[in-house]
Amino acid sequence: MAAPPLVYVLNGPNLNLLGMREPEIYGSDTLDDIAGRLEDKAKALGLAIDMRQSNHEGHLIDWLHEAQAKEAKAVLLNAGALTHTSLALYDAVRAIRTPVIEVHLSNPAAREGFRHHSYVGMVAKGVIAGFGALGYELALDAAARL
Ligand code: DQA
């Protein structure tokens, strides 16, 4: 039987601290909690996920390249603060054909001015923000329909 289509779920700086990091903004779920629910949802949708986190920009770039090399169906990308600063991530998303869905737990547009610009959003297929951990599941639903 053919392997199920693969969706990369990439998480950037400080998201390893989810659950204890500013829970009033980001919620009390850990990244492992989110991964567990996404695994279940992926199975139900006939997909597989590969979920990773790094505090290092270069890892995220390498993984975006890898997603294309592995012919992933899509990438869900929560690049954390790199969303707002990283031209290198902008270039990486542009450089691959794999569709990238930008995900944020919070709604950056409703927060400090420096979060209003998104380099990732300029080149992403779409953006899901402001729904907390549920956003990852909504993004996976969207990926399934691409
Ligand atoms: C975030 C929003 C970013 O502005 C912030 O730097 C993060 C988390 C979110 O998921 O809401 O690290 O990406």
Backbone and ligand atoms as CSV (ligand in chain L), in Angstrom:
chain,resi,resn,atom,element,x,y,z
A,1,MET,N,N,0.854,-1.202,0.000
A,1,MET,CA,C,0.000,0.000,0.000
A,1,MET,C,C,0.887,1.248,0.000
A,2,ALA,N,N,0.497,2.265,-0.752
A,2,ALA,CA,C,1.306,3.499,-0.820
A,2,ALA,C,C,1.320,4.187,0.544
A,3,ALA,N,N,2.447,4.839,0.854
A,3,ALA,CA,C,2.546,5.586,2.120
A,3,ALA,C,C,1.588,6.777,2.064
A,4,PRO,N,N,1.000,7.145,3.206
A,4,PRO,CA,C,0.101,8.310,3.204
A,4,PRO,C,C,0.880,9.593,2.913
A,5,PRO,N,N,0.225,10.568,2.278
A,5,PRO,CA,C,0.894,11.858,2.039
A,5,PRO,C,C,1.408,12.455,3.353
A,6,LEU,N,N,2.593,13.042,3.245
A,6,LEU,CA,C,3.294,13.526,4.431
A,6,LEU,C,C,3.150,15.042,4.578
A,7,VAL,N,N,2.846,15.477,5.784
A,7,VAL,CA,C,2.790,16.918,6.090
A,7,VAL,C,C,3.838,17.212,7.165
A,8,TYR,N,N,4.757,18.121,6.844
A,8,TYR,CA,C,5.734,18.562,7.840
A,8,TYR,C,C,5.074,19.624,8.723
A,9,VAL,N,N,5.344,19.549,10.022
A,9,VAL,CA,C,4.837,20.554,10.962
A,9,VAL,C,C,6.057,21.134,11.677
A,10,LEU,N,N,6.455,22.326,11.269
A,10,LEU,CA,C,7.719,22.901,11.745
A,10,LEU,C,C,7.459,24.053,12.711
A,11,ASN,N,N,8.159,24.002,13.821
A,11,ASN,CA,C,7.976,24.990,14.891
A,11,ASN,C,C,9.304,25.643,15.219
A,12,GLY,N,N,9.272,26.966,15.350
A,12,GLY,CA,C,10.494,27.719,15.548
A,12,GLY,C,C,10.766,28.083,16.999
A,13,PRO,N,N,11.562,29.143,17.177
A,13,PRO,CA,C,12.100,29.519,18.477
A,13,PRO,C,C,11.063,29.652,19.585
A,14,ASN,N,N,11.417,29.108,20.719
A,14,ASN,CA,C,10.680,29.234,21.988
A,14,ASN,C,C,9.408,28.378,22.050
A,15,LEU,N,N,9.073,27.718,20.954
A,15,LEU,CA,C,7.843,26.916,20.987
A,15,LEU,C,C,8.046,25.600,21.735
A,16,ASN,N,N,9.300,25.246,22.021
A,16,ASN,CA,C,9.561,24.108,22.923
A,16,ASN,C,C,9.054,24.398,24.331
A,17,LEU,N,N,8.847,25.675,24.647
A,17,LEU,CA,C,8.401,26.041,26.001
A,17,LEU,C,C,6.876,26.141,26.116
A,18,LEU,N,N,6.179,25.797,25.042
A,18,LEU,CA,C,4.706,25.880,25.099
A,18,LEU,C,C,4.171,25.120,26.302
A,19,GLY,N,N,3.153,25.683,26.915
A,19,GLY,CA,C,2.591,25.065,28.119
A,19,GLY,C,C,2.989,25.858,29.349
A,20,MET,N,N,4.261,26.315,29.358
A,20,MET,CA,C,4.675,27.159,30.490
A,20,MET,C,C,5.009,28.575,30.051
A,21,ARG,N,N,5.118,28.789,28.747
A,21,ARG,CA,C,5.476,30.118,28.231
A,21,ARG,C,C,4.204,30.967,28.077
A,22,GLU,N,N,4.110,32.037,28.850
A,22,GLU,CA,C,2.990,32.981,28.740
A,22,GLU,C,C,1.674,32.268,28.392
A,23,PRO,N,N,1.200,31.388,29.293
A,23,PRO,CA,C,0.008,30.592,28.968
A,23,PRO,C,C,-1.230,31.442,28.705
A,24,GLU,N,N,-1.249,32.668,29.239
A,24,GLU,CA,C,-2.405,33.542,28.983
A,24,GLU,C,C,-2.457,33.961,27.508
A,25,ILE,N,N,-1.318,33.857,26.822
A,25,ILE,CA,C,-1.286,34.179,25.380
A,25,ILE,C,C,-1.303,32.899,24.535
A,26,TYR,N,N,-0.515,31.922,24.953
A,26,TYR,CA,C,-0.292,30.757,24.084
A,26,TYR,C,C,-1.026,29.497,24.545
A,27,GLY,N,N,-1.687,29.558,25.704
A,27,GLY,CA,C,-2.436,28.400,26.177
A,27,GLY,C,C,-1.579,27.462,27.014
A,28,SER,N,N,-2.203,26.413,27.530
A,28,SER,CA,C,-1.498,25.511,28.458
A,28,SER,C,C,-1.098,24.191,27.806
A,29,ASP,N,N,-1.447,23.975,26.548
A,29,ASP,CA,C,-1.012,22.754,25.857
A,29,ASP,C,C,0.481,22.819,25.579
A,30,THR,N,N,1.155,21.684,25.726
A,30,THR,CA,C,2.558,21.597,25.313
A,30,THR,C,C,2.601,21.224,23.825
A,31,LEU,N,N,3.795,21.340,23.259
A,31,LEU,CA,C,3.945,20.950,21.848
A,31,LEU,C,C,3.660,19.452,21.692
A,32,ASP,N,N,4.009,18.662,22.711
A,32,ASP,CA,C,3.708,17.222,22.649
A,32,ASP,C,C,2.206,16.967,22.660
A,33,ASP,N,N,1.461,17.746,23.463
A,33,ASP,CA,C,-0.013,17.614,23.463
A,33,ASP,C,C,-0.550,17.866,22.046
A,34,ILE,N,N,-0.038,18.929,21.439
A,34,ILE,CA,C,-0.507,19.296,20.096
A,34,ILE,C,C,-0.129,18.196,19.105
A,35,ALA,N,N,1.098,17.690,19.226
A,35,ALA,CA,C,1.561,16.636,18.310
A,35,ALA,C,C,0.670,15.399,18.414
A,36,GLY,N,N,0.287,15.042,19.648
A,36,GLY,CA,C,-0.560,13.856,19.858
A,36,GLY,C,C,-1.898,13.999,19.140
A,37,ARG,N,N,-2.507,15.158,19.296
A,37,ARG,CA,C,-3.811,15.371,18.645
A,37,ARG,C,C,-3.672,15.424,17.125
A,38,LEU,N,N,-2.568,16.034,16.675
A,38,LEU,CA,C,-2.357,16.119,15.219
A,38,LEU,C,C,-2.132,14.748,14.606
A,39,GLU,N,N,-1.409,13.881,15.341
A,39,GLU,CA,C,-1.187,12.498,14.853
A,39,GLU,C,C,-2.529,11.824,14.633
A,40,ASP,N,N,-3.431,11.937,15.625
A,40,ASP,CA,C,-4.758,11.308,15.513
A,40,ASP,C,C,-5.519,11.880,14.324
A,41,LYS,N,N,-5.473,13.203,14.206
A,41,LYS,CA,C,-6.218,13.852,13.126
A,41,LYS,C,C,-5.638,13.469,11.768
A,42,ALA,N,N,-4.306,13.401,11.707
A,42,ALA,CA,C,-3.658,13.031,10.444
A,42,ALA,C,C,-4.134,11.638,10.019
A,43,LYS,N,N,-4.155,10.713,10.962
A,43,LYS,CA,C,-4.604,9.347,10.635
A,43,LYS,C,C,-6.020,9.381,10.075
A,44,ALA,N,N,-6.895,10.129,10.748
A,44,ALA,CA,C,-8.287,10.207,10.313
A,44,ALA,C,C,-8.400,10.809,8.903
A,45,LEU,N,N,-7.455,11.687,8.559
A,45,LEU,CA,C,-7.493,12.339,7.239
A,45,LEU,C,C,-6.711,11.551,6.185
A,46,GLY,N,N,-6.095,10.433,6.604
A,46,GLY,CA,C,-5.291,9.655,5.655
A,46,GLY,C,C,-3.954,10.302,5.351
A,47,LEU,N,N,-3.429,11.064,6.324
A,47,LEU,CA,C,-2.136,11.740,6.169
A,47,LEU,C,C,-1.160,11.220,7.210
A,48,ALA,N,N,0.114,11.538,7.021
A,48,ALA,CA,C,1.119,11.326,8.071
A,48,ALA,C,C,1.753,12.674,8.374
A,49,ILE,N,N,2.143,12.880,9.622
A,49,ILE,CA,C,2.839,14.141,9.944
A,49,ILE,C,C,4.242,13.860,10.460
A,50,ASP,N,N,5.101,14.834,10.236
A,50,ASP,CA,C,6.445,14.810,10.810
A,50,ASP,C,C,6.601,16.152,11.519
A,51,MET,N,N,6.505,16.127,12.852
A,51,MET,CA,C,6.477,17.387,13.625
A,51,MET,C,C,7.824,17.617,14.293
A,52,ARG,N,N,8.353,18.812,14.124
A,52,ARG,CA,C,9.684,19.142,14.653
A,52,ARG,C,C,9.695,20.555,15.237
A,53,GLN,N,N,10.672,20.800,16.097
A,53,GLN,CA,C,10.853,22.149,16.667
A,53,GLN,C,C,12.336,22.442,16.725
A,54,SER,N,N,12.699,23.677,16.415
A,54,SER,CA,C,14.085,24.108,16.623
A,54,SER,C,C,14.116,25.579,16.981
A,55,ASN,N,N,15.104,25.930,17.784
A,55,ASN,CA,C,15.320,27.341,18.107
A,55,ASN,C,C,16.257,28.010,17.100
A,56,HIS,N,N,16.634,27.267,16.049
A,56,HIS,CA,C,17.655,27.747,15.116
A,56,HIS,C,C,17.084,27.911,13.710
A,57,GLU,N,N,17.246,29.099,13.194
A,57,GLU,CA,C,16.709,29.450,11.872
A,57,GLU,C,C,17.153,28.463,10.784
A,58,GLY,N,N,18.449,28.112,10.804
A,58,GLY,CA,C,18.997,27.235,9.758
A,58,GLY,C,C,18.328,25.872,9.733
A,59,HIS,N,N,17.955,25.363,10.904
A,59,HIS,CA,C,17.250,24.072,10.930
A,59,HIS,C,C,15.926,24.178,10.188
A,60,LEU,N,N,15.217,25.267,10.445
A,60,LEU,CA,C,13.906,25.440,9.776
A,60,LEU,C,C,14.092,25.508,8.263
A,61,ILE,N,N,15.143,26.196,7.833
A,61,ILE,CA,C,15.415,26.312,6.388
A,61,ILE,C,C,15.760,24.938,5.805
A,62,ASP,N,N,16.639,24.205,6.490
A,62,ASP,CA,C,16.985,22.858,6.004
A,62,ASP,C,C,15.742,21.980,5.922
A,63,TRP,N,N,14.856,22.096,6.906
A,63,TRP,CA,C,13.659,21.238,6.923
A,63,TRP,C,C,12.674,21.627,5.831
A,64,LEU,N,N,12.613,22.916,5.502
A,64,LEU,CA,C,11.766,23.332,4.370
A,64,LEU,C,C,12.294,22.711,3.078
A,65,HIS,N,N,13.623,22.744,2.889
A,65,HIS,CA,C,14.208,22.117,1.695
A,65,HIS,C,C,13.909,20.613,1.694
A,66,GLU,N,N,14.040,20.018,2.875
A,66,GLU,CA,C,13.808,18.568,3.003
A,66,GLU,C,C,12.356,18.218,2.655
A,67,ALA,N,N,11.439,19.069,3.081
A,67,ALA,CA,C,10.015,18.806,2.808
A,67,ALA,C,C,9.795,18.689,1.304
A,68,GLN,N,N,10.444,19.577,0.556
A,68,GLN,CA,C,10.301,19.480,-0.906
A,68,GLN,C,C,10.973,18.212,-1.429
A,69,ALA,N,N,12.189,17.941,-0.932
A,69,ALA,CA,C,12.925,16.753,-1.413
A,69,ALA,C,C,12.129,15.473,-1.140
A,70,LYS,N,N,11.410,15.456,-0.010
A,70,LYS,CA,C,10.622,14.266,0.353
A,70,LYS,C,C,9.228,14.289,-0.276
A,71,GLU,N,N,8.999,15.292,-1.100
A,71,GLU,CA,C,7.707,15.437,-1.787
A,71,GLU,C,C,6.539,15.509,-0.806
A,72,ALA,N,N,6.761,16.251,0.282
A,72,ALA,CA,C,5.686,16.451,1.263
A,72,ALA,C,C,4.504,17.148,0.593
A,73,LYS,N,N,3.329,16.835,1.105
A,73,LYS,CA,C,2.108,17.450,0.555
A,73,LYS,C,C,2.035,18.931,0.930
A,74,ALA,N,N,2.481,19.253,2.140
A,74,ALA,CA,C,2.417,20.633,2.634
A,74,ALA,C,C,3.312,20.752,3.860
A,75,VAL,N,N,3.573,21.995,4.234
A,75,VAL,CA,C,4.272,22.286,5.494
A,75,VAL,C,C,3.379,23.218,6.307
A,76,LEU,N,N,3.168,22.882,7.572
A,76,LEU,CA,C,2.569,23.826,8.518
A,76,LEU,C,C,3.748,24.463,9.244
A,77,LEU,N,N,3.846,25.773,9.211
A,77,LEU,CA,C,5.023,26.452,9.764
A,77,LEU,C,C,4.621,27.503,10.781
A,78,ASN,N,N,4.974,27.253,12.038
A,78,ASN,CA,C,4.911,28.302,13.054
A,78,ASN,C,C,6.352,28.695,13.335
A,79,ALA,N,N,6.793,29.761,12.701
A,79,ALA,CA,C,8.196,30.161,12.800
A,79,ALA,C,C,8.464,31.036,14.016
A,80,GLY,N,N,7.471,31.186,14.910
A,80,GLY,CA,C,7.669,32.034,16.083
A,80,GLY,C,C,8.071,33.437,15.637
A,81,ALA,N,N,8.959,34.064,16.391
A,81,ALA,CA,C,9.339,35.447,16.082
A,81,ALA,C,C,10.081,35.577,14.757
A,82,LEU,N,N,10.656,34.476,14.256
A,82,LEU,CA,C,11.347,34.543,12.954
A,82,LEU,C,C,10.383,34.908,11.833
A,83,THR,N,N,9.090,34.630,12.062
A,83,THR,CA,C,8.048,35.043,11.121
A,83,THR,C,C,8.207,36.508,10.743
A,84,HIS,N,N,8.523,37.317,11.749
A,84,HIS,CA,C,8.498,38.774,11.587
A,84,HIS,C,C,9.834,39.355,11.147
A,85,THR,N,N,10.872,38.517,11.127
A,85,THR,CA,C,12.221,39.062,10.912
A,85,THR,C,C,13.015,38.377,9.810
A,86,SER,N,N,12.647,37.164,9.440
A,86,SER,CA,C,13.591,36.340,8.676
A,86,SER,C,C,13.394,36.387,7.165
A,87,LEU,N,N,14.274,37.148,6.508
A,87,LEU,CA,C,14.308,37.141,5.047
A,87,LEU,C,C,14.742,35.779,4.528
A,88,ALA,N,N,15.571,35.094,5.312
A,88,ALA,CA,C,16.055,33.773,4.878
A,88,ALA,C,C,14.909,32.767,4.840
A,89,LEU,N,N,13.981,32.872,5.779
A,89,LEU,CA,C,12.806,31.988,5.732
A,89,LEU,C,C,11.890,32.376,4.575
A,90,TYR,N,N,11.756,33.668,4.346
A,90,TYR,CA,C,10.980,34.153,3.187
A,90,TYR,C,C,11.530,33.535,1.907
A,91,ASP,N,N,12.867,33.603,1.755
A,91,ASP,CA,C,13.501,33.047,0.556
A,91,ASP,C,C,13.298,31.533,0.481
A,92,ALA,N,N,13.397,30.867,1.641
A,92,ALA,CA,C,13.267,29.395,1.640
A,92,ALA,C,C,11.859,28.983,1.224
A,93,VAL,N,N,10.862,29.686,1.734
A,93,VAL,CA,C,9.475,29.337,1.370
A,93,VAL,C,C,9.253,29.602,-0.121
A,94,ARG,N,N,9.831,30.715,-0.619
A,94,ARG,CA,C,9.730,31.007,-2.061
A,94,ARG,C,C,10.443,29.977,-2.909
A,95,ALA,N,N,11.522,29.427,-2.333
A,95,ALA,CA,C,12.402,28.551,-3.119
A,95,ALA,C,C,11.806,27.168,-3.353
A,96,ILE,N,N,10.826,26.791,-2.548
A,96,ILE,CA,C,10.269,25.438,-2.685
A,96,ILE,C,C,8.867,25.521,-3.290
A,97,ARG,N,N,8.495,24.413,-3.926
A,97,ARG,CA,C,7.140,24.364,-4.509
A,97,ARG,C,C,6.117,23.860,-3.495
A,98,THR,N,N,6.578,23.215,-2.427
A,98,THR,CA,C,5.675,22.675,-1.409
A,98,THR,C,C,4.859,23.808,-0.778
A,99,PRO,N,N,3.533,23.689,-0.752
A,99,PRO,CA,C,2.757,24.772,-0.127
A,99,PRO,C,C,3.006,24.863,1.383
A,100,VAL,N,N,3.155,26.089,1.856
A,100,VAL,CA,C,3.423,26.333,3.277
A,100,VAL,C,C,2.229,27.079,3.874
A,101,ILE,N,N,1.713,26.551,4.955
A,101,ILE,CA,C,0.619,27.212,5.678
A,101,ILE,C,C,1.206,27.782,6.968
A,102,GLU,N,N,1.112,29.091,7.130
A,102,GLU,CA,C,1.638,29.761,8.327
A,102,GLU,C,C,0.636,29.573,9.464
A,103,VAL,N,N,1.144,29.190,10.613
A,103,VAL,CA,C,0.283,28.961,11.782
A,103,VAL,C,C,0.800,29.786,12.961
A,104,HIS,N,N,-0.121,30.408,13.694
A,104,HIS,CA,C,0.229,31.035,14.973
A,104,HIS,C,C,-0.847,30.718,15.988
A,105,LEU,N,N,-0.420,30.481,17.208
A,105,LEU,CA,C,-1.379,30.273,18.293
A,105,LEU,C,C,-2.130,31.560,18.592
A,106,SER,N,N,-1.362,32.630,18.742
A,106,SER,CA,C,-1.962,33.942,19.009
A,106,SER,C,C,-2.289,34.608,17.677
A,107,ASN,N,N,-2.916,35.765,17.754
A,107,ASN,CA,C,-3.186,36.544,16.539
A,107,ASN,C,C,-2.219,37.716,16.505
A,108,PRO,N,N,-1.098,37.563,15.794
A,108,PRO,CA,C,-0.079,38.619,15.818
A,108,PRO,C,C,-0.619,39.985,15.405
A,109,ALA,N,N,-1.630,40.016,14.550
A,109,ALA,CA,C,-2.175,41.303,14.087
A,109,ALA,C,C,-2.845,42.075,15.212
A,110,ALA,N,N,-3.215,41.366,16.298
A,110,ALA,CA,C,-3.880,42.023,17.422
A,110,ALA,C,C,-2.894,42.310,18.564
A,111,ARG,N,N,-1.576,42.144,18.263
A,111,ARG,CA,C,-0.575,42.322,19.321
A,111,ARG,C,C,0.342,43.511,18.989
A,112,GLU,N,N,1.559,43.487,19.525
A,112,GLU,CA,C,2.471,44.623,19.328
A,112,GLU,C,C,2.710,44.876,17.833
A,113,GLY,N,N,2.990,46.128,17.511
A,113,GLY,CA,C,3.204,46.513,16.120
A,113,GLY,C,C,4.283,45.694,15.427
A,114,PHE,N,N,5.342,45.325,16.162
A,114,PHE,CA,C,6.435,44.587,15.505
A,114,PHE,C,C,6.020,43.188,15.073
A,115,ARG,N,N,4.849,42.726,15.525
A,115,ARG,CA,C,4.371,41.399,15.082
A,115,ARG,C,C,3.430,41.504,13.879
A,116,HIS,N,N,3.162,42.715,13.429
A,116,HIS,CA,C,2.148,42.857,12.375
A,116,HIS,C,C,2.667,42.460,10.999
A,117,HIS,N,N,3.985,42.580,10.800
A,117,HIS,CA,C,4.531,42.179,9.507
A,117,HIS,C,C,4.975,40.728,9.558
A,118,SER,N,N,4.647,39.974,8.519
A,118,SER,CA,C,5.088,38.575,8.444
A,118,SER,C,C,5.783,38.317,7.111
A,119,TYR,N,N,7.090,38.044,7.167
A,119,TYR,CA,C,7.806,37.632,5.949
A,119,TYR,C,C,7.265,36.295,5.445
A,120,VAL,N,N,6.958,35.398,6.387
A,120,VAL,CA,C,6.445,34.077,5.990
A,120,VAL,C,C,5.084,34.240,5.302
A,121,GLY,N,N,4.253,35.101,5.874
A,121,GLY,CA,C,2.908,35.302,5.334
A,121,GLY,C,C,2.913,35.844,3.909
A,122,MET,N,N,3.976,36.573,3.553
A,122,MET,CA,C,4.060,37.133,2.194
A,122,MET,C,C,4.185,36.043,1.136
A,123,VAL,N,N,4.664,34.886,1.551
A,123,VAL,CA,C,4.901,33.809,0.573
A,123,VAL,C,C,4.152,32.524,0.922
A,124,ALA,N,N,3.417,32.538,2.033
A,124,ALA,CA,C,2.665,31.343,2.435
A,124,ALA,C,C,1.422,31.195,1.563
A,125,LYS,N,N,0.938,29.955,1.488
A,125,LYS,CA,C,-0.333,29.704,0.802
A,125,LYS,C,C,-1.475,30.376,1.565
A,126,GLY,N,N,-1.422,30.311,2.889
A,126,GLY,CA,C,-2.447,30.923,3.726
A,126,GLY,C,C,-1.974,30.979,5.162
A,127,VAL,N,N,-2.768,31.625,5.984
A,127,VAL,CA,C,-2.368,31.864,7.377
A,127,VAL,C,C,-3.522,31.507,8.304
A,128,ILE,N,N,-3.224,30.786,9.385
A,128,ILE,CA,C,-4.228,30.515,10.423
A,128,ILE,C,C,-3.649,31.007,11.739
A,129,ALA,N,N,-4.335,31.929,12.373
A,129,ALA,CA,C,-3.786,32.565,13.574
A,129,ALA,C,C,-4.908,32.923,14.532
A,130,GLY,N,N,-4.617,32.806,15.822
A,130,GLY,CA,C,-5.523,33.329,16.829
A,130,GLY,C,C,-6.443,32.294,17.459
A,131,PHE,N,N,-6.332,31.036,17.033
A,131,PHE,CA,C,-7.218,29.995,17.561
A,131,PHE,C,C,-6.509,29.065,18.542
A,132,GLY,N,N,-5.355,29.502,19.043
A,132,GLY,CA,C,-4.611,28.674,19.980
A,132,GLY,C,C,-4.178,27.374,19.312
A,133,ALA,N,N,-4.077,26.318,20.122
A,133,ALA,CA,C,-3.588,25.029,19.619
A,133,ALA,C,C,-4.486,24.466,18.520
A,134,LEU,N,N,-5.763,24.827,18.551
A,134,LEU,CA,C,-6.701,24.369,17.512
A,134,LEU,C,C,-6.235,24.766,16.113
A,135,GLY,N,N,-5.477,25.859,16.029
A,135,GLY,CA,C,-5.004,26.344,14.737
A,135,GLY,C,C,-4.223,25.293,13.958
A,136,TYR,N,N,-3.451,24.469,14.681
A,136,TYR,CA,C,-2.682,23.417,13.999
A,136,TYR,C,C,-3.625,22.415,13.340
A,137,GLU,N,N,-4.728,22.093,14.022
A,137,GLU,CA,C,-5.687,21.131,13.452
A,137,GLU,C,C,-6.423,21.749,12.261
A,138,LEU,N,N,-6.762,23.032,12.383
A,138,LEU,CA,C,-7.419,23.717,11.264
A,138,LEU,C,C,-6.481,23.759,10.052
A,139,ALA,N,N,-5.207,23.984,10.331
A,139,ALA,CA,C,-4.229,24.042,9.232
A,139,ALA,C,C,-4.062,22.668,8.581
A,140,LEU,N,N,-4.127,21.613,9.394
A,140,LEU,CA,C,-4.009,20.267,8.816
A,140,LEU,C,C,-5.222,19.947,7.948
A,141,ASP,N,N,-6.396,20.377,8.387
A,141,ASP,CA,C,-7.598,20.235,7.556
A,141,ASP,C,C,-7.388,20.938,6.218
A,142,ALA,N,N,-6.862,22.156,6.290
A,142,ALA,CA,C,-6.614,22.916,5.043
A,142,ALA,C,C,-5.607,22.180,4.171
A,143,ALA,N,N,-4.541,21.662,4.787
A,143,ALA,CA,C,-3.499,20.948,4.016
A,143,ALA,C,C,-4.101,19.730,3.313
A,144,ALA,N,N,-5.011,19.040,4.004
A,144,ALA,CA,C,-5.616,17.826,3.438
A,144,ALA,C,C,-6.380,18.147,2.162
A,145,ARG,N,N,-6.870,19.367,2.071
A,145,ARG,CA,C,-7.714,19.729,0.909
A,145,ARG,C,C,-6.946,20.415,-0.198
A,146,LEU,N,N,-5.633,20.578,-0.032
A,146,LEU,CA,C,-4.842,21.229,-1.091
A,146,LEU,C,C,-4.678,20.291,-2.277
L,1,DQA,C1,C,3.727,32.977,17.639
L,1,DQA,C2,C,3.566,34.497,17.449
L,1,DQA,C3,C,4.917,35.174,17.331
L,1,DQA,O1,O,4.737,36.589,17.212
L,1,DQA,C4,C,5.755,34.912,18.558
L,1,DQA,O2,O,7.032,35.471,18.402
L,1,DQA,C5,C,5.850,33.460,18.876
L,1,DQA,C6,C,4.634,32.656,18.810
L,1,DQA,C7,C,2.366,32.299,17.889
L,1,DQA,O3,O,2.288,31.093,17.663
L,1,DQA,O4,O,1.418,32.949,18.319
L,1,DQA,O5,O,6.893,32.956,19.249
L,1,DQA,O6,O,4.286,32.439,16.450
